[in-house]
Amino acid sequence: MSTAPPPAVSLSGRRVLVLGAALLPLSQDPLTGAHVELGGLDRLIGVGAADADLIIIDADAWDGPGMAAGIQALTLAAAPPPVLLVGTHLPTSVVRNLLRLERSDVLDAPYSSDNIAAAINGLMVEKAPPAPVPVQGGHAARCWAVSGAVGGSGATTLAIEIATQLCARQAKPKSVCLIDLNLADGSAAAYLGSTPAMRLGDLTAAAARLDAAMLQAFVTPVTDRLDLLAAARDPGAFDAVPREAILRMLEMACETYDWVILDMPRHRRSWSLDVLGGCDEILVVSELTVPALLAARSLSDEIERDMGSGEKPKIVLNRVAARMFGPAPSFAEAERALQRKAEGGVSSDWEAAAASVNLGGPIATHRPKSKIVKDVQSLVDKLAAQPARGHATKAA
């Protein structure tokens, strides 16, 4: 059955960043009516949707390492524009980095204006909002995602403490699953003093036939009620594991457990919006520093905008100091910087957090009287009392 081509997209008034002077003649045909800016590889650093609607790069204008580094910088942007790479020499390292972007395409020479116009059209067509991660069998799993606004904000620690608090509310074994989706450098297993058992190569190979029973081969039991899904550190993990394998694993986890807590990577992956679309709660963790608060506001705005479902992430302020005066913003000042209310705050208790990490295990186990434990308990009480979002009950 043939698929109809996407409707033509007008570039009139759109901002197009062109890298490579040899591509400027395109402005006379495929880019007619667009505002075209000519730039170099340095323009790829931090460029987002507010800077350009489309980027077209001449792969022949720069050497391979320079081009790969430029596109890698682009993958670190919060919401990079769609990218079209054209040329006759397309190094593998460049294409691999390009494939990390949510919207990208490659045209190998020779190509015509019609080829470029068709590629641009495919990149610029508006995408439908992501579908939630499906849950089979009508199982009423609750899924919460935890993401740090900046590195070192304590998101992994809070994800562990949230999972621990949920375990305390459950009567049956194996009711809570913590999943470390920081595939390249996740630390949840190390914080818990556990050995990661999820072999990414095996997960990828088994994705099409993965079921609840097979999922247990990848699980590390932490307690009788808490299981961990985590992989050993692997810098190439995000490139090695396809989107479908991640979504299938989460689908089976949501069918197996009553509660699923996701420790999310800060930088968006090809599956990030699909995963967030299936969550009941999205928590963005921020410290009380101005850069972290601004990053939390930006990340929350981007998730809300790009999901297109009206779902609003909730911001949790971490390491809140119990002092009236000092260099850090107060809670009220932090909310003004965020331009929204924070869902809750978690007190600063460096000694308890350090003891937990060094001994391996939750703070609730090693320092049960810590203010962190009390604050996370209040946060979980508040979130758990809210109604769950409806999940799809039919597998894709």
Helices and strands as residue ranges (DSSP letters): E 15-19, G 21-28, E 35-39, G 41-44, E 54-58, G 59-61, H 64-75, E 83-87, H 92-98, E 104-108, H 113-124, G 136-138, E 142-148, H 155-167, E 176-180, H 188-192, H 200-206, G 207-209, H 212-215, G 216-218, E 220-221, E 226-229, H 237-240, H 243-256, E 259-263, H 272-277, E 281-286, H 290-307, E 314-320, H 331-338, E 344-347, H 350-359, H 363-366, H 371-384
